[in-house]
Amino acid sequence: MKVGIIGFGSMGRMMAEKFAASGLLDKDSLLLSSRSPEKLRDAKKWATVFHNNAELASSADIVFLCLRPFDLKGVLEEIRDSIKEDALVVSLNGSVSFINLQKSLPRACRIAKVIPSVTAEVDRSQTLVCYNELVSTEDKGNLKRLLVCMGNVIELPEKELGMGSELVSCMPGFIASIFDVIVKASEEHTTIPHDQIVHMVLQTMIATGELMLEKDMSFEDVVTRVATPGGITEEGTKVVYENFPETARVLFEKTLEKRKLTAQKAESQFD
């Protein structure tokens, strides 16, 4: 099986490097192309480099499109007559619907969408996938075997890909910003060095997640376990439950609205 990746930005590079390092694909099976050929100079050691997207598409069994939404239509039209009849086309952009992706292809094609997380860099991605109705069980198995080298794979229907992306792809940014605020607030009340505070908070955050997963604990279970009635932790959790819900509501309201506008703008190019 030959796997092609068109686009060698941060996500395309990360996926290519993960596929190569996993041993799943050798140099002859991993095909790369980019509009900036200089980015691929070092990749020639472990992948086959193409300087033409159509040539790559004609050789690949799975074609990953690691592109911005506004570059997607142009590349699809560039490769449409070269894609192998039984190839699986995979878009790493959730903003463009299967219906519109199909509009730029010459025939009914197997199409999937994949949304990885930056946590793939440490093999802990919660990677989202969804498929159009033509994708076979074999196609799904082949794609999953590639993606598991980055972490877990979660299949969702297309209509839930937006919220799914909020929960796994955007969430590292949300979590980082929340704990950045907590760290800065704590510094007003202590002389503990900044780097040490960050390390303490991060290690506790990681350990809390692992505790919950290993012991099958809910968030409420952890709160009950730690927040003794009338104690210090309970006082803090009351503040969170009283004040943070409005922030969380506005967060999803704003990000989902931005996602909707981005999708509308991306889809308009296919009209």
C-alpha positions as CSV (number, residue, x, y, z in Angstrom):
1,M,0.0,0.0,0.0
2,K,1.3,3.4,-1.0
3,V,0.3,6.5,1.0
4,G,0.6,10.0,-0.4
5,I,0.6,13.2,1.6
6,I,0.0,16.5,-0.3
7,G,1.0,19.5,1.8
8,F,4.0,19.5,4.1
9,G,3.1,22.1,6.7
10,S,3.2,21.4,10.4
11,M,0.4,18.7,10.2
12,G,1.6,17.1,7.0
13,R,5.2,16.9,8.3
14,M,4.1,15.5,11.6
15,M,2.0,12.8,10.0
16,A,4.7,11.8,7.5
17,E,7.3,11.6,10.2
18,K,5.0,9.5,12.4
19,F,4.2,7.1,9.6
20,A,7.9,6.7,8.7
21,A,9.0,6.3,12.3
22,S,6.4,3.7,13.0
23,G,7.9,1.4,10.4
24,L,4.5,1.0,8.7
25,L,5.7,2.7,5.5
26,D,9.2,2.5,3.9
27,K,10.7,5.0,1.6
28,D,9.0,3.6,-1.5
29,S,5.5,3.5,0.2
30,L,5.5,7.0,1.6
31,L,5.0,9.7,-1.1
32,L,5.2,13.4,-0.4
33,S,4.6,16.6,-2.4
34,S,4.5,20.3,-1.4
35,R,4.1,23.6,-3.1
36,S,7.3,24.5,-1.3
37,P,9.8,21.8,-2.5
38,E,12.5,23.1,-0.2
39,K,10.6,21.8,2.8
40,L,11.0,18.3,1.4
41,R,14.8,18.4,1.1
42,D,15.5,16.3,4.2
43,A,12.5,14.1,3.7
44,K,14.1,12.5,0.6
45,K,16.1,10.3,3.0
46,W,13.0,8.5,4.2
47,A,10.2,9.2,1.7
48,T,9.7,9.5,-2.1
49,V,9.3,13.1,-3.1
50,F,7.2,14.3,-6.0
51,H,7.3,17.7,-7.5
52,N,3.8,17.3,-9.1
53,N,0.7,16.6,-7.1
54,A,-1.0,14.8,-9.9
55,E,1.9,12.3,-10.3
56,L,1.7,11.6,-6.6
57,A,-2.1,11.0,-6.8
58,S,-1.6,8.6,-9.7
59,S,0.6,6.4,-7.5
60,A,-1.1,6.5,-4.1
61,D,-3.7,4.1,-2.7
62,I,-4.5,6.7,0.1
63,V,-4.1,10.4,-0.6
64,F,-3.9,12.7,2.4
65,L,-4.7,16.4,1.7
66,C,-3.0,18.4,4.4
67,L,-4.2,21.7,3.1
68,R,-5.9,24.9,4.2
69,P,-9.6,25.0,3.3
70,F,-9.0,27.7,0.6
71,D,-6.3,25.6,-1.1
72,L,-8.4,22.5,-1.2
73,K,-10.5,23.0,-4.3
74,G,-7.5,24.0,-6.4
75,V,-5.5,20.9,-5.5
76,L,-8.5,18.6,-5.9
77,E,-9.0,19.9,-9.4
78,E,-5.3,19.5,-10.1
79,I,-5.3,15.8,-9.1
80,R,-8.9,14.8,-10.1
81,D,-8.0,13.1,-13.3
82,S,-5.0,11.3,-11.8
83,I,-6.5,9.7,-8.6
84,K,-6.6,5.9,-8.8
85,E,-10.1,4.5,-9.2
86,D,-10.0,2.6,-5.9
87,A,-8.0,5.2,-3.9
88,L,-9.1,6.7,-0.6
89,V,-9.0,10.5,-0.5
90,V,-8.5,11.9,3.0
91,S,-9.0,15.5,3.9
92,L,-7.5,16.9,7.1
93,N,-9.9,19.8,6.9
94,G,-13.3,19.5,8.5
95,S,-14.7,22.7,7.1
96,V,-15.6,21.3,3.7
97,S,-18.4,18.8,3.4
98,F,-18.2,15.5,1.6
99,I,-20.8,16.8,-0.9
100,N,-18.5,19.7,-1.9
101,L,-15.3,17.6,-1.8
102,Q,-17.0,15.2,-4.3
103,K,-17.9,18.2,-6.6
104,S,-14.3,18.6,-7.4
105,L,-13.7,14.9,-8.2
106,P,-14.5,13.3,-11.6
107,R,-16.5,10.3,-10.2
108,A,-17.9,9.0,-7.0
109,C,-14.9,8.6,-4.7
110,R,-14.1,7.1,-1.3
111,I,-13.6,10.1,0.9
112,A,-12.6,10.4,4.6
113,K,-11.9,13.3,6.9
114,V,-9.3,13.1,9.6
115,I,-8.8,15.5,12.5
116,P,-5.6,14.8,14.5
117,S,-4.5,16.7,17.7
118,V,-1.2,18.3,18.4
119,T,-0.8,15.6,21.1
120,A,0.0,13.2,18.3
121,E,3.6,14.5,18.7
122,V,3.7,12.4,21.9
123,D,1.6,9.5,20.4
124,R,-1.5,10.6,22.5
125,S,-3.7,12.0,19.8
126,Q,-7.5,11.5,20.0
127,T,-7.8,11.4,16.2
128,L,-11.2,11.9,14.7
129,V,-12.3,10.2,11.5
130,C,-15.5,10.2,9.5
131,Y,-16.3,8.6,6.1
132,N,-18.6,9.0,3.2
133,E,-20.9,6.1,2.3
134,L,-18.6,4.6,-0.3
135,V,-15.7,3.9,2.2
136,S,-15.5,0.1,2.8
137,T,-14.7,-1.8,5.9
138,E,-11.3,-2.6,4.4
139,D,-10.6,1.1,3.7
140,K,-11.4,2.0,7.3
141,G,-9.1,-0.8,8.6
142,N,-6.2,0.4,6.4
143,L,-6.7,4.0,7.6
144,K,-7.0,3.1,11.2
145,R,-3.8,1.0,11.1
146,L,-2.0,4.2,9.9
147,L,-3.5,6.6,12.4
148,V,-3.0,4.5,15.6
149,C,0.7,5.3,15.4
150,M,-0.4,8.7,16.7
151,G,-2.8,7.6,19.4
152,N,-6.5,6.6,19.6
153,V,-8.9,6.8,16.6
154,I,-12.5,7.9,17.2
155,E,-15.1,7.6,14.5
156,L,-17.8,10.2,14.4
157,P,-20.6,11.1,12.0
158,E,-19.8,14.1,9.8
159,K,-22.4,16.3,11.6
160,E,-20.5,15.9,14.9
161,L,-17.0,16.5,13.6
162,G,-17.2,20.2,14.6
163,M,-17.9,19.6,18.3
164,G,-15.6,16.7,18.2
165,S,-12.8,19.0,17.0
166,E,-13.5,21.4,19.9
167,L,-13.1,18.5,22.4
168,V,-9.9,17.0,21.0
169,S,-8.2,19.2,18.5
170,C,-8.9,22.6,20.1
171,M,-8.9,21.3,23.7
172,P,-5.1,21.4,24.2
173,G,-5.3,25.1,23.6
174,F,-8.3,25.6,25.8
175,I,-6.6,23.6,28.6
176,A,-3.3,25.4,28.3
177,S,-5.0,28.8,28.5
178,I,-7.1,27.8,31.5
179,F,-4.0,26.6,33.4
180,D,-2.0,29.6,32.3
181,V,-4.6,31.8,34.1
182,I,-4.4,29.5,37.2
183,V,-0.6,29.7,37.3
184,K,-0.6,33.5,37.0
185,A,-3.2,33.8,39.7
186,S,-1.3,31.6,42.0
187,E,1.9,33.7,41.6
188,E,0.2,36.6,43.3
189,H,0.2,34.5,46.5
190,T,3.5,32.7,46.6
191,T,7.3,33.0,46.1
192,I,7.5,29.6,44.4
193,P,9.3,30.1,41.1
194,H,7.2,30.2,37.9
195,D,8.8,27.1,36.3
196,Q,8.3,25.1,39.5
197,I,4.6,26.1,39.7
198,V,4.1,25.1,36.0
199,H,5.8,21.7,36.6
200,M,3.7,21.0,39.7
201,V,0.4,21.9,37.9
202,L,1.2,19.9,34.8
203,Q,2.3,16.8,36.7
204,T,-0.9,17.0,38.8
205,M,-3.0,17.5,35.7
206,I,-1.5,14.5,34.0
207,A,-1.8,12.3,37.1
208,T,-5.4,13.3,37.6
209,G,-6.3,12.3,34.1
210,E,-4.5,8.9,34.5
211,L,-6.2,8.3,37.8
212,M,-9.6,8.9,36.3
213,L,-9.0,6.7,33.3
214,E,-7.4,3.8,35.3
215,K,-9.9,3.9,38.1
216,D,-12.9,4.7,35.9
217,M,-13.6,7.8,38.0
218,S,-15.9,10.7,36.9
219,F,-15.0,14.4,37.5
220,E,-17.6,14.4,40.3
221,D,-15.8,11.3,41.8
222,V,-12.5,13.2,42.0
223,V,-14.2,16.3,43.5
224,T,-15.9,14.2,46.1
225,R,-12.6,12.3,46.9
226,V,-10.6,15.5,47.4
227,A,-13.1,18.1,48.6
228,T,-13.8,17.3,52.2
229,P,-17.1,18.8,53.3
230,G,-16.4,22.2,54.9
231,G,-12.7,22.0,53.8
232,I,-10.3,24.1,51.7
233,T,-10.7,22.2,48.4
234,E,-14.5,22.4,48.7
235,E,-14.3,26.1,49.0
236,G,-12.3,26.3,45.8
237,T,-14.5,23.9,43.8
238,K,-17.5,26.0,44.8
239,V,-15.9,29.0,43.1
240,V,-15.3,26.9,39.9
241,Y,-18.8,25.6,39.7
242,E,-20.4,29.0,40.5
243,N,-18.2,31.0,38.1
244,F,-16.8,28.9,35.3
245,P,-20.0,27.6,33.7
246,E,-20.6,31.0,32.0
247,T,-17.0,31.1,30.7
248,A,-17.4,27.5,29.3
249,R,-20.8,28.4,27.7
250,V,-19.3,31.5,26.0
251,L,-16.2,29.6,24.9
252,F,-18.2,27.0,22.9
253,E,-20.7,29.6,21.7
254,K,-17.8,31.7,20.2
255,T,-15.7,28.9,18.9
256,L,-18.6,27.1,17.3
257,E,-19.9,30.3,15.7
258,K,-16.3,30.9,14.3
259,R,-16.2,27.4,13.0
260,K,-19.6,27.9,11.3
261,L,-18.4,31.1,9.6
262,T,-15.1,29.5,8.5
263,A,-17.0,26.5,7.0
264,Q,-19.4,28.8,5.2
265,K,-16.5,30.7,3.7
266,A,-14.6,27.6,2.7
267,E,-17.7,25.9,1.2
268,S,-18.6,29.0,-0.9
269,Q,-15.6,28.4,-3.2
270,F,-17.3,25.2,-4.3
271,D,-20.5,26.9,-5.3
